[in-house]
Amino acid sequence: MPVRRQHSPLRPSWRCPVCGILWPCSAAKLRLLGEYREDRPGLLAHLATVQQAAEADLTALNPGVALPDLTPRFVGWAEAR
């Protein structure tokens, strides 16, 4: 049986190892929405924590380069509309 790769962030680049795009990719967003279906505040707290880790990794990876605001990428998509 083939090994199924997860749409989890590849650190420190914070790209999806399956899609190759910036994480969270669409598949990761769908998985997270399913996992936190009944707990939107928990999802937002989780994403804020993940965003902090990404900011630390990306800052270390690119010293001296100002990062863009990562909030829309990590938290903004999950906020209630």
N, C-alpha and C positions, 0 to 999 in steps of 0.2 A: 504494500500500500504506500503511495507517495506521501512524503511529509508535507503537510500544509503549512505554509509560512504565514505568520501573523502580520497584520497591518499595525505593528507597534513601532514606536519611534526608534530609529537607528541613531544612537548617540555617539558623538556629540553634534552631528550635523542636523539632527531632528528632521530627517527625511524618512519616508516610508520605504523599507527594504523591498517591498513587493511592487509598489507603484513607481517608486523613485521620485515622487513629488513631495512637497513640504507636508509634514505631519502636523495636524491630523488630516489624513486623506479622507475622501468620501466614505470609504469602507470603515475606517476607524470611527468616524462620526456616527455612522449608523449603528455600529457595535456599541459605542458608548451610550447613545440614546436608548438602545434596548436594555443595556445593563442598568441604567439609572432611570428607567421608565417611570417609576413611582417616586423618584427622589431628585427633582430638578435642583434644589439647593445643594445637594450632595455632589451632583455632577459639576456644578459651577465651582464648588470648593475644590474638587479634584482637579479641574482644569486650571484653576488659579495656581495650585501647587505645581502642576506640570509646567505651567508657563514660567514660574520662577526658576525651575530646574533648567529649562531651555534657555532662559536669559543668561544664566550662569555659564552654561556650556558654550553658547554662541559668543559670549563676551570673551571667554578664554580662548576660543578658536580664532577669533578675530580681534586681537588686542588693539586698542586705539581706534577702532571703528565704531561709530555710534550705531546702535541697533534701531531698526524701525520699531514702532509701537507694535508689540506682539499680541496685544489684547484682542483685536478682531480675529486674528488667526486662532488663538487658543480658547478664548472665552466668549467672544462676541457672537459666534454662530449658535451658541447654545442658550443664549439669553431668551427669556420668554418674549414673544412678539405680541 
